[in-house]
């Protein structure tokens, strides 16, 4: 890989990190809500699959 390309990627990432202080705590809140929502959704799906397995005699 060309070193200029690697340095360009580094400069781009460095520039994107400069907007994080402006956003404040918003990224943390969004990540937490997304992960929490996914966890609740998956637990509801697991409950549904477990109940279905219990009724059909499958593996729980």
HELIX and SHEET records of a PDB file:
HELIX    1   1 UNK A    3  UNK A   17  1                                  15    
HELIX    2   2 UNK A   20  UNK A   23  1                                   4    
HELIX    3   3 UNK A   26  UNK A   56  1                                  31    
END                                                                             
